[in-house]
Amino acid sequence: MVSRMTLRPALTALALVLGVLFAPGVGVLGSGATQAHAVTKLTHSQATARFSSSGITWSSSGGCSNRNVATCTSFDQLNLATAQGAQTLKSATGCALNITGGTETGHASGTYSHWNGYKLDFAKSSCLTNYVHNTFTYIGVRGDGAPQYKAGSGNIYADEGNHWDVTYYNCGGC
């Protein structure tokens, strides 16, 4: 028989979990049966407002923001922590940052992908490259040969030649 003393905390915990799982604007990424992380998604306009307020620019080879067109640069369904990570990078580096890739189709798939809101591409600049090389830890090459650097926060910066491909697992210390 279960006592009320043990049942009440269990029901409270269940209610909290269900509230997080089904809250509007929140998705859940599971990493096993015992842990789930709530991920807040942004609209394109919410993300661009954040970037503008931090002095971060963005560009699109197609001059558009349609998530379903590969030549556009879209921030629709970008994770809040990813946007905050870009803002943290801007304030930490003082570099001019230009985002060239967001959540639009056309990137590699996977859990921590552009499409799922975890990645941004930044145009290369000597300021950003020097900061990454001098501040983060080189961790070897990715499967496609891109050199990777890991920030203290755990976020990964991959040098894809003409741009930096950044995977944001968190906001980078925001």
N, C-alpha and C positions, 0 to 999 in steps of 0.2 A: 504494500500500500504506500502511495506517495503522500507525504505530508504537505500541508499548505506552505510550510516554511521552505521546502525545496521546489515546489511547483511554481510559486509566484516569481522568483528570480528567473526561472527557465522561461516562463511565458513572457516576462518583460524583455528578456534578451531576444526571444523570437520575434516579438513585436518590433523591436528596434531594427533587427535584420530585415524583416519584411518591409518596414518603412523605407529603408535605404534601397532595397532591391527594386521597389516599385515607385520610387519618388520620380516625379516628372523631371525630365532633362538630365537624368542620371542613368548611365549604363553601368553594367557590372562586368568586371573581368575576373573570372575565377582562376585561382592557382591552387586548386585542390579543394577537397571537401571542407577543410577547416578555415579557409581564408578567402575573402572576396574583397576587392578594392573598388570603391565607387569612383567612377570617372565622370566628371562634369564636362559636357559637350557645349561648345560655343557655336553660334551662328557666324557666318562670314562677317556681318557688320559688327558683331560684338568683338571679334578678334581684331578687325582692322581698327576699331576704336582704341583698343589696347595698344596696338602697334604704333598708331599715330601719336598717342599720348607719350610714348617713350622715344619717339624720333626714329622708329624703325620703318623703313620703306619696303615696298614689295613691287614686283614687276611680273609680267606675263608675256611670253613670246606671242601668245594669241591675243593679247589685249583684252582678256576676259576673266571671269571668276566662276564659270560654270564647273561644278565638281565633276561632271560627267564628260568633260572635254579635256583631253590630255595636254593641249597647248595652253590651257588656262592655269591660273594660280588661284586656287580656292582655299578658304579656311573654314568652310562649312563642315561641322562635326569635328573641329579641332579640339583636342583636350585642353581644358583650362590650364593644367600644369604645363603643357607644351607652350602655350602663349606666355605664361609667366616665366618659363625657362628662357624664352627669347628675350623677354624684358630684363631678366637677371643678367643674361649675357651682355646685353647692350650697356647696362649700368656698370658691369664689372670691367668691360674692355674699353669703353669710351669710343669704340670704333663705329664708323658708319656701317650699319647692317642693312642689307637688302635681301629680302626673302624671294627666292625664285621658284620655290616648290612648296606646296602645302598638301591638302587632302584630296587633290584631284586624281582621277584615274590615270593609269599609265606607269605607276611606280611598282616596284616589287611587292608581292603580297606577304602576309604573315601577321602574327598577332601584333607586334610592335612596328606597324607599317605606317606609311603616309596616310593611306585610306582610313585606317583606324584612329588617326589623330595623334600619333606618337612622334611623327617626324616632320622636320622642316629642312629645306635646302636653303643655304645662304650663299650668295655670290662670293667668290674669292676676293680677298683684299690682303695686302701685305700686313695690315694692322691685325686683322682677324687671324691670319695664319701664324704670325709671330706670337700672338697671345696663346693660341692653342698649343703650339710647339713648346713655349716657355712655361706654361702653367699646368698643362695636363700631362698624364703619364701615357707614353707610347705603349700599346698593348699588342702590337703585331698587326698583320694584315688580315683583312676579312676574306671570306671565300672567293670574292671577285677580285682580290688583289689590292683593295683600297686600304691604305695605312689607317689605323685607328688609334684614337687617343681617348683616354677615360678621365673625365672630370672627377674631382673629389666627391661629387654628388652621386656618381654612378652613371651619369649621362655619357653617351658615346658620340664622338665626333669622327666621322670617316671622310678622308680626303678623296673625293671622286674625280680629281683632276681639275675640272673647271668650277667646282663648287664644293662646299662642305655639306655633307648629309648628316644631320644631327638627330639622334634618337633620345627623346626626353622621357625618362622613366619617372621624373619628378620635376619640380620647378627650379631646381638648381640652387636652392637655398633662399628662396624668396621670403 
